[in-house]
Amino acid sequence: MKKWFFLFVVLLLLGYGVFQQKAEVSLLYPSNKPNQAQEVSSQVKNQTIKVAKDQVYQGNLILVNKVYPLHQQGVKSDVIKLSQHKELVKGYGLYDNNIQLSKSVVQAFQKLVGAADKDKVRNFSITSGYRGLKEQEKLYEEMGSDYALPAGYSEHNLGLSLDIGSTLMEMNQAPEGKWLNQNAWKYGFILRYPKDQTAITGIQYEPWHYRYVGLPHSAIMQKQHLVLEQYLDYVKKEKSVTFQVDGEKYEISYYPVSNNTTIKVPANRRYEISGNNMDGVIVTVYP
């Protein structure tokens, strides 16, 4: 009887050991095949929506340059005067009290400045932001075509662009400029007019001029060394792009838009629609 009991205990222990080993292996090498519940929850349910022609001219990705002027609906609706929102002016200075910018862009910039502070880069200032058409026209008349664009053809008329300075030295030499070159994309910003892309942008090198486009677009542009003109052409050509940022998968799709256009968007995931200010819209599906 004792012999049988001893054998039973041994088999029980061996079985437990095999179970533990399998459990450890499954933790180290998780199965690529999800269970049925996971498959159901991971399926993307689509819905069809109508896109008006006006949508082409608004959003974080619209192109404004010498060829494609701003449409009034493209101006960000949340433009604020920063000096009236002290809670948003932390970690950087303002060149003057009249600077305006999209509130959502300022919030993204705050995160950027906070990250730079951890790297001991702390001398940022905003020297220019949103400009109304009258202000832009006055600047154009005063400075001329070599240093300014006509009203409606400048990104500063959007509320998405800002000129970033350093209180230490010129941006092309300052620690702030160097940090931005390496890290601004992580917070949705791009250097809009790089030194080696003037033939494409049509604008001389401006190490201070940054534009908010949001993730994952800023990450793709950084990795592939694209300016906005090139990126919009790239998305239009590919029609569908999947890109991972920090392990999170984003899906980007281009749709041409005419007077009556319907597109498919997810019903159970967050998405954003932006026009390109030319001929279509870009749908970004978030993780």
C-alpha positions as CSV (number, residue, x, y, z in Angstrom):
1,M,0.0,0.0,0.0
2,K,2.8,2.4,0.9
3,K,4.5,1.5,-2.4
4,W,1.5,2.4,-4.4
5,F,1.0,5.7,-2.4
6,F,4.7,6.5,-3.1
7,L,4.3,6.0,-6.8
8,F,1.2,8.1,-6.9
9,V,3.0,11.0,-5.2
10,V,6.0,10.7,-7.6
11,L,3.6,10.8,-10.7
12,L,1.8,13.7,-9.2
13,L,5.0,15.7,-8.8
14,L,6.2,14.8,-12.3
15,G,2.9,16.0,-13.7
16,Y,3.1,19.3,-11.8
17,G,6.7,19.8,-13.1
18,V,5.6,19.3,-16.7
19,F,2.7,21.7,-16.2
20,Q,5.1,24.4,-14.7
21,Q,7.5,23.9,-17.6
22,K,4.7,24.4,-20.2
23,A,3.5,27.5,-18.3
24,E,7.0,29.0,-18.3
25,V,7.5,28.3,-22.0
26,S,4.1,29.9,-22.8
27,L,5.2,33.1,-20.9
28,L,8.5,33.3,-22.8
29,Y,7.1,32.4,-26.2
30,P,3.4,33.4,-26.3
31,S,1.3,31.8,-29.0
32,N,0.8,33.9,-32.1
33,K,-2.6,32.4,-32.5
34,P,-5.2,34.3,-30.4
35,N,-8.1,32.5,-28.8
36,Q,-11.6,32.8,-30.2
37,A,-12.5,35.6,-27.8
38,Q,-9.4,37.6,-28.8
39,E,-10.2,37.1,-32.5
40,V,-13.7,38.5,-32.1
41,S,-12.5,41.5,-30.0
42,S,-9.6,42.3,-32.4
43,Q,-11.8,42.5,-35.5
44,V,-12.3,46.0,-36.8
45,K,-15.9,46.9,-37.5
46,N,-16.3,49.4,-40.3
47,Q,-18.9,52.0,-40.9
48,T,-19.5,54.1,-44.0
49,I,-19.6,57.9,-43.7
50,K,-20.0,60.8,-46.1
51,V,-17.2,63.2,-46.6
52,A,-18.0,66.8,-47.7
53,K,-15.7,68.6,-50.1
54,D,-14.9,71.1,-47.4
55,Q,-13.1,68.4,-45.5
56,V,-10.3,68.5,-48.1
57,Y,-9.3,71.9,-46.8
58,Q,-9.1,71.3,-43.1
59,G,-7.1,69.2,-40.7
60,N,-3.6,68.7,-39.2
61,L,-2.1,67.5,-42.5
62,I,-3.2,70.2,-45.0
63,L,-0.5,71.6,-47.2
64,V,-0.2,75.4,-47.4
65,N,2.6,76.8,-49.6
66,K,3.1,79.0,-52.6
67,V,0.9,76.7,-54.7
68,Y,-1.8,75.7,-52.3
69,P,-3.3,78.6,-50.4
70,L,-5.2,78.4,-47.1
71,H,-9.0,78.0,-47.2
72,Q,-10.6,79.8,-44.3
73,Q,-12.1,76.6,-42.9
74,G,-8.5,75.3,-42.5
75,V,-7.7,77.8,-39.7
76,K,-7.7,75.9,-36.4
77,S,-10.8,76.7,-34.4
78,D,-9.0,76.6,-31.0
79,V,-6.5,79.4,-31.5
80,I,-5.8,81.2,-28.3
81,K,-3.6,84.1,-27.0
82,L,-1.0,82.3,-24.9
83,S,-0.4,85.2,-22.5
84,Q,-4.0,84.8,-21.3
85,H,-3.4,81.1,-20.5
86,K,-0.6,81.1,-18.0
87,E,-1.2,77.4,-17.2
88,L,0.0,76.6,-20.8
89,V,3.1,78.8,-20.7
90,K,5.4,76.7,-18.5
91,G,9.0,75.7,-19.3
92,Y,9.4,78.3,-22.1
93,G,9.1,82.0,-22.7
94,L,7.1,84.2,-25.1
95,Y,8.7,86.7,-27.4
96,D,5.7,89.0,-26.8
97,N,2.3,88.8,-25.2
98,N,0.4,88.8,-28.5
99,I,1.5,85.3,-29.7
100,Q,-1.4,83.0,-30.6
101,L,-1.5,79.3,-31.4
102,S,-3.9,76.4,-31.5
103,K,-4.6,75.2,-27.9
104,S,-4.0,71.5,-28.9
105,V,-0.7,72.4,-30.5
106,V,0.4,74.3,-27.3
107,Q,-0.5,71.2,-25.2
108,A,1.7,69.0,-27.4
109,F,4.5,71.6,-27.2
110,Q,4.2,71.5,-23.4
111,K,4.9,67.8,-23.5
112,L,7.9,68.4,-25.8
113,V,9.3,71.0,-23.5
114,G,8.8,68.8,-20.4
115,A,10.8,66.0,-22.1
116,A,13.6,68.3,-23.1
117,D,13.8,69.6,-19.5
118,K,14.6,66.0,-18.4
119,D,17.5,66.2,-20.8
120,K,18.5,69.5,-19.2
121,V,17.6,71.5,-22.3
122,R,15.6,74.4,-20.9
123,N,15.9,77.6,-22.9
124,F,13.0,77.5,-25.3
125,S,10.9,80.4,-26.4
126,I,8.1,80.9,-28.9
127,T,8.8,83.8,-31.1
128,S,5.9,83.6,-33.5
129,G,2.7,81.5,-33.9
130,Y,-0.7,82.1,-35.6
131,R,-1.0,85.2,-37.7
132,G,-4.3,86.5,-39.1
133,L,-4.4,87.4,-42.8
134,K,-4.1,91.2,-42.1
135,E,-1.1,90.7,-39.9
136,Q,0.5,88.4,-42.6
137,E,-0.2,90.9,-45.4
138,K,1.5,93.7,-43.3
139,L,4.5,91.5,-42.7
140,Y,4.7,90.7,-46.4
141,E,4.7,94.4,-47.3
142,E,7.3,95.2,-44.7
143,M,9.7,92.3,-45.3
144,G,9.2,91.4,-49.0
145,S,9.0,88.1,-50.8
146,D,12.4,87.0,-49.7
147,Y,11.4,86.8,-46.0
148,A,7.7,86.4,-46.0
149,L,4.7,85.0,-47.9
150,P,1.5,86.7,-49.0
151,A,-1.5,86.4,-46.8
152,G,-3.1,83.0,-47.1
153,Y,0.1,81.3,-48.4
154,S,1.9,81.1,-45.0
155,E,1.6,78.2,-42.6
156,H,1.5,80.8,-39.8
157,N,-2.1,81.5,-41.0
158,L,-3.1,78.0,-39.9
159,G,-2.5,78.0,-36.2
160,L,-0.4,74.7,-36.5
161,S,3.0,76.3,-37.0
162,L,5.3,78.1,-34.6
163,D,8.7,79.6,-34.6
164,I,10.8,78.3,-31.7
165,G,13.8,80.2,-30.4
166,S,16.5,79.7,-27.8
167,T,17.4,82.3,-25.2
168,L,21.0,81.2,-25.5
169,M,21.9,81.6,-29.2
170,E,20.7,81.0,-32.7
171,M,18.7,77.9,-33.2
172,N,21.0,76.3,-35.7
173,Q,23.7,76.2,-33.0
174,A,21.7,76.1,-29.8
175,P,21.1,72.9,-27.7
176,E,17.4,73.6,-28.1
177,G,17.7,73.4,-31.9
178,K,19.8,70.2,-31.8
179,W,17.4,68.6,-29.3
180,L,14.4,69.4,-31.5
181,N,16.1,67.9,-34.6
182,Q,16.4,64.6,-32.8
183,N,13.2,64.5,-30.7
184,A,10.4,66.8,-32.0
185,W,8.8,64.1,-34.1
186,K,8.0,62.1,-30.9
187,Y,5.5,64.8,-30.0
188,G,4.0,65.3,-33.5
189,F,6.2,68.1,-34.7
190,I,8.3,68.4,-37.9
191,L,11.0,70.8,-39.0
192,R,9.1,72.2,-41.9
193,Y,11.9,73.8,-44.0
194,P,15.1,71.7,-43.7
195,K,18.3,72.8,-45.3
196,D,18.5,70.1,-47.9
197,Q,14.9,70.3,-49.1
198,T,14.6,73.9,-50.2
199,A,14.1,72.8,-53.8
200,I,11.0,71.0,-52.8
201,T,9.6,73.3,-50.1
202,G,10.5,76.5,-52.0
203,I,11.5,78.1,-48.7
204,Q,15.0,78.8,-47.4
205,Y,16.3,76.9,-44.4
206,E,14.5,77.9,-41.2
207,P,15.8,75.9,-38.2
208,W,13.2,77.6,-36.0
209,H,10.0,76.8,-38.0
210,Y,8.2,73.8,-36.7
211,R,4.8,72.4,-37.8
212,Y,2.4,70.1,-35.9
213,V,1.2,67.1,-38.0
214,G,0.8,64.6,-35.1
215,L,1.8,61.0,-34.8
216,P,2.4,58.7,-36.6
217,H,2.9,61.1,-39.5
218,S,5.8,62.9,-37.9
219,A,7.5,59.6,-37.1
220,I,7.2,58.4,-40.8
221,M,8.5,61.7,-42.1
222,Q,11.5,61.6,-39.7
223,K,12.4,58.0,-40.6
224,Q,12.0,58.4,-44.3
225,H,13.4,62.0,-44.3
226,L,10.4,63.5,-46.0
227,V,9.0,67.0,-46.0
228,L,5.2,67.5,-46.0
229,E,4.9,67.8,-49.8
230,Q,6.7,64.5,-50.2
231,Y,4.8,62.7,-47.4
232,L,1.4,63.6,-48.9
233,D,2.5,62.4,-52.3
234,Y,3.8,59.2,-50.6
235,V,0.5,58.5,-48.9
236,K,-1.5,59.2,-52.0
237,K,0.6,56.8,-54.0
238,E,0.5,54.0,-51.5
239,K,-3.2,54.6,-50.6
240,S,-2.7,52.5,-47.4
241,V,0.2,52.6,-45.0
242,T,0.7,50.7,-41.7
243,F,3.3,52.0,-39.3
244,Q,4.4,51.1,-35.8
245,V,5.5,53.7,-33.2
246,D,6.7,52.2,-29.9
247,G,5.0,48.9,-30.7
248,E,1.7,50.6,-31.4
249,K,0.2,50.1,-34.9
250,Y,-1.3,53.0,-36.8
251,E,-3.1,52.6,-40.1
252,I,-3.2,55.5,-42.7
253,S,-5.4,55.6,-45.8
254,Y,-5.8,58.1,-48.6
255,Y,-9.2,58.7,-50.3
256,P,-9.8,61.1,-53.2
257,V,-12.8,63.3,-52.6
258,S,-15.3,64.7,-55.1
259,N,-18.6,66.3,-54.4
260,N,-20.3,63.1,-53.1
261,T,-17.8,60.8,-51.5
262,T,-18.3,58.0,-49.0
263,I,-15.4,56.3,-47.1
264,K,-15.1,53.5,-44.6
265,V,-13.9,54.2,-41.1
266,P,-13.7,52.0,-38.0
267,A,-16.8,51.8,-35.8
268,N,-14.9,50.6,-32.8
269,R,-11.5,52.4,-32.9
270,R,-10.5,56.0,-32.7
271,Y,-9.7,57.7,-36.0
272,E,-9.0,61.2,-37.4
273,I,-9.7,62.6,-40.8
274,S,-7.6,65.4,-42.4
275,G,-7.7,66.9,-45.8
276,N,-4.5,67.5,-47.8
277,N,-5.7,70.9,-49.2
278,M,-5.5,69.4,-52.7
279,D,-7.7,66.6,-53.7
280,G,-8.5,64.2,-50.9
281,V,-8.5,63.2,-47.2
282,I,-6.2,61.0,-45.1
283,V,-7.8,58.8,-42.4
284,T,-5.6,57.8,-39.5
285,V,-6.7,54.9,-37.4
286,Y,-5.1,54.9,-33.9
287,P,-4.1,51.9,-31.8
